[in-house]
């Protein structure tokens, strides 16, 4: 009986040790206490935002608007009045707003060309990326619609391919560079505003945007159809700009802000009543700055 009692005691001790051992274990293992409260939550680092609202350098590509054509003198470029990279205080360009005047003089570059089509933008972009800018601005497409006739306008498919080539150029060379894309202006509104000025209409006869501005006072069915055709093409171009830009996480389209801006006579050049004046360039700079510095596109 005593021997059996000793054996029973040993079995109970072993069972107790086993139970206590199981109770002392947890999901972490060993003798470590289990996590509780905030200790159980892992702190994840915040992702770096894709869009930097304060880039340190700016390059511009595009056409006569970005060159400040007719803003300062008749039939002349005036890059110092450019909405994108200009130095004039009464414009307060995008580059100056982002970088400050001193830095903008050293860290901004304008490769736009008067008369440029979207087909020219990939080449301009190749020049721009050589500077390694953190932000590239694009404003092009007006000249693709401003042709000798509606049949000569750049097709929508070609326009898309050319813009995709431009985006590919910057993305291949500078994977992290940002691109701001401005919409094509409302050319029909520019005709409507400018046609009230006799001098402007005389300058138009020199060959400024004939598809829209020829026979400026004509309101017959043929003239109306011609202008509507140009307008529809501009709207199609803007859809392309938006769609292609949306595929790139470091690209921002202006949401049609330039197209929707209601240029008045104060915002139009008093030499040709079609291109932006200094005041108009300042308004474009405001639109671009709001888009680039917005928290969300």
C-alpha positions in Angstrom: 0.0 0.0 0.0 2.8 2.4 0.9 4.6 1.6 -2.4 1.4 2.3 -4.4 1.0 5.6 -2.5 4.4 6.8 -3.5 3.8 5.8 -7.1 0.5 7.8 -7.1 2.2 10.8 -5.7 4.8 10.7 -8.4 2.2 10.5 -11.2 0.2 13.4 -9.7 3.4 15.5 -9.5 4.2 14.8 -13.2 0.7 15.7 -14.3 0.8 18.9 -12.3 4.1 19.9 -13.8 2.7 19.2 -17.3 -0.4 21.3 -16.7 1.7 24.2 -15.3 4.0 23.9 -18.3 1.2 24.2 -20.8 -0.4 27.1 -18.9 2.9 28.9 -18.9 3.3 28.7 -22.7 1.8 31.2 -25.1 1.7 32.0 -28.8 5.0 33.7 -28.6 6.7 30.7 -27.2 9.0 29.9 -24.3 8.3 31.7 -21.0 7.6 35.2 -22.7 4.3 36.8 -21.8 1.8 37.3 -24.7 1.5 40.7 -26.4 -1.2 43.0 -25.1 -2.7 46.3 -26.2 -0.6 48.6 -28.3 2.4 46.3 -28.0 0.6 43.8 -30.2 0.3 46.3 -33.0 3.2 46.8 -35.4 3.9 50.4 -36.4 4.1 50.5 -40.2 6.1 53.3 -41.8 4.1 55.8 -43.8 4.5 55.4 -47.6 6.3 58.1 -49.4 3.8 60.2 -51.4 4.1 59.8 -55.1 3.6 63.5 -55.7 6.0 66.0 -54.3 4.3 69.4 -53.9 7.6 71.3 -53.6 9.9 70.2 -56.4 13.3 71.9 -56.5 13.7 72.3 -60.2 11.3 72.9 -63.2 11.6 72.4 -67.0 9.0 73.5 -69.5 8.0 72.1 -72.9 5.3 73.1 -75.3 4.4 75.8 -77.7 4.1 79.6 -78.1 2.0 80.1 -75.0 4.9 78.8 -72.8 7.3 81.0 -74.8 5.2 84.0 -73.9 4.6 84.8 -77.6 3.1 88.3 -78.2 2.9 89.0 -74.5 5.6 91.7 -74.6 6.0 92.7 -78.2 4.3 92.0 -81.5 5.1 88.7 -83.1 7.9 88.0 -80.7 8.7 85.5 -78.0 8.9 86.8 -74.4 10.1 83.9 -72.2 10.5 86.2 -69.2 6.7 86.4 -69.2 6.2 82.7 -69.4 3.6 81.2 -67.0 5.9 78.3 -66.4 9.4 79.7 -66.0 9.2 83.5 -66.5 11.0 86.0 -64.3 8.6 88.9 -64.5 7.2 89.9 -61.2 3.8 90.7 -62.7 3.6 87.1 -63.9 4.9 85.3 -60.8 5.5 82.2 -62.8 5.1 78.6 -61.5 8.9 78.3 -61.1 9.2 81.5 -59.1 6.3 80.5 -56.9 7.8 77.1 -56.2 11.5 77.9 -56.0 11.8 81.6 -55.3 13.1 84.1 -57.8 16.8 83.4 -57.2 16.5 79.7 -57.4 14.2 79.9 -60.4 16.8 81.7 -62.4 19.2 78.8 -61.8 16.9 75.8 -61.6 14.3 76.3 -64.3 14.6 75.8 -68.1 12.2 76.6 -71.0 12.4 74.3 -74.0 9.1 75.3 -75.5 9.0 76.5 -79.1 6.6 78.8 -80.9 4.7 76.9 -83.5 5.5 73.5 -81.9 3.1 70.6 -82.4 2.7 67.6 -80.1 5.0 65.8 -82.5 7.8 68.2 -81.4 7.3 67.6 -77.7 9.2 64.3 -77.4 12.3 66.1 -78.7 11.8 68.9 -76.3 11.4 66.4 -73.5 14.7 64.8 -74.4 16.4 68.2 -74.0 14.5 68.8 -70.7 15.4 65.5 -69.0 19.1 66.2 -69.6 18.7 68.8 -66.9 17.3 66.2 -64.5 14.3 68.4 -63.4 12.1 67.3 -60.6 9.1 68.7 -62.4 8.3 69.0 -66.1 5.4 71.1 -67.4 3.6 70.4 -70.7 1.3 72.7 -72.6 0.8 71.7 -76.2 -1.9 70.9 -78.6 -3.2 74.3 -79.7 -1.1 74.2 -82.9 -2.3 70.7 -83.7 -5.8 72.2 -84.0 -4.6 75.5 -85.4 -3.9 74.3 -89.0 -4.5 75.7 -92.4 -7.7 73.7 -92.6 -9.7 71.2 -90.4 -8.5 68.4 -92.6 -4.9 69.2 -91.7 -5.4 69.0 -88.0 -3.4 66.3 -86.1 -5.5 63.1 -85.8 -6.5 62.1 -82.3 -4.7 58.8 -82.6 -1.4 60.5 -83.7 -1.8 63.0 -81.0 -2.1 60.2 -78.4 0.9 58.4 -79.8 3.0 61.5 -79.7 2.1 62.4 -76.2 2.8 58.8 -75.1 6.2 59.1 -76.7 6.9 62.3 -74.7 5.8 60.6 -71.5 7.9 57.6 -72.3 10.9 59.8 -72.9 10.7 61.4 -69.4 9.8 58.2 -67.6 12.7 56.3 -69.1 15.3 58.9 -68.3 13.8 60.1 -65.0 11.6 57.5 -63.3 10.7 59.8 -60.4 10.3 63.1 -62.3 6.9 64.6 -62.0 4.9 65.9 -65.0 2.2 68.6 -64.9 0.0 68.7 -68.0 -2.1 71.7 -68.9 -5.2 71.4 -71.0 -5.4 72.9 -74.5 -7.2 76.3 -74.3 -10.7 76.9 -75.5 -9.8 78.2 -79.0 -13.4 79.0 -79.8 -13.7 81.3 -76.9 -10.5 83.1 -77.9 -12.0 83.7 -81.3 -15.2 85.0 -79.7 -13.3 87.4 -77.5 -10.7 88.6 -80.0 -13.1 89.1 -83.0 -14.4 92.3 -81.3 -11.1 94.0 -81.9 -10.5 95.3 -85.5 -6.7 95.3 -85.0 -6.7 91.8 -83.7 -8.6 90.6 -86.8 -6.1 92.2 -89.1 -3.2 90.4 -87.3 -5.2 87.1 -87.6 -5.0 87.5 -91.4 -1.2 87.0 -91.1 -1.9 83.3 -90.5 -2.7 82.9 -86.8 -4.8 79.7 -86.3 -6.6 79.9 -89.6 -8.7 76.8 -89.0 -10.5 78.8 -86.2 -9.8 82.4 -87.0 -10.2 82.7 -90.8 -13.2 84.9 -91.9 -13.5 86.0 -88.3 -16.9 87.7 -88.8 -18.4 84.9 -90.9 -21.3 83.3 -89.1 -22.8 81.1 -91.8 -23.3 77.4 -91.6 -19.9 76.5 -93.1 -17.9 78.8 -90.8 -19.8 77.6 -87.8 -19.3 73.9 -88.7 -15.6 74.6 -89.3 -15.1 76.2 -85.8 -17.2 73.5 -84.2 -14.9 70.9 -85.8 -11.9 72.5 -84.4 -13.5 72.8 -81.0 -14.4 69.1 -81.0 -10.8 68.2 -81.8 -9.5 70.3 -79.0 -11.8 68.6 -76.6 -10.6 65.2 -77.9 -7.0 66.2 -77.4 -7.8 67.1 -73.8 -9.4 63.7 -73.2 -6.2 62.1 -74.5 -4.0 64.3 -72.2 -6.1 63.3 -69.2 -6.2 59.6 -70.1 -2.5 59.2 -70.8 -1.5 61.2 -67.7 -3.9 59.2 -65.5 -1.8 56.0 -66.3 1.3 57.6 -64.7 1.3 58.0 -60.9 3.7 60.9 -61.1 1.7 62.9 -63.7 -1.0 65.5 -63.0 -3.5 66.9 -65.5 -5.1 70.2 -64.7 -8.6 68.8 -64.9 -9.4 71.0 -67.8 -8.7 74.2 -65.8 -7.0 76.0 -68.7 -9.6 75.0 -71.2 -12.4 76.2 -68.9 -10.6 79.5 -68.0 -12.6 82.4 -69.4 -9.9 84.6 -71.1 -11.2 88.1 -71.3 -9.7 91.1 -73.2 -7.4 91.8 -70.3 -5.9 88.3 -70.5 -5.3 88.4 -74.3 -2.4 90.0 -76.1 -3.2 93.4 -77.4 -1.1 92.7 -80.4 -2.9 89.6 -81.7 -5.9 89.2 -79.4 -5.3 85.5 -79.3 -2.2 84.6 -77.2 -2.2 85.3 -73.5 -1.1 88.8 -72.4 1.1 89.3 -69.4 -2.0 89.2 -67.3 -3.2 86.0 -69.0 0.2 84.4 -68.3 -0.2 85.3 -64.7 -3.5 83.6 -64.6 -2.0 80.5 -66.2 0.7 80.5 -63.5 -2.0 80.6 -60.8 -3.8 77.6 -62.3 -0.6 75.6 -62.6 0.5 76.4 -59.0 -2.8 75.4 -57.6 -2.6 72.1 -59.4 1.0 71.3 -58.5 0.6 72.1 -54.8 -2.8 70.6 -54.2 -2.8 67.6 -51.8 -4.7 65.6 -54.3 -4.9 65.8 -58.1 
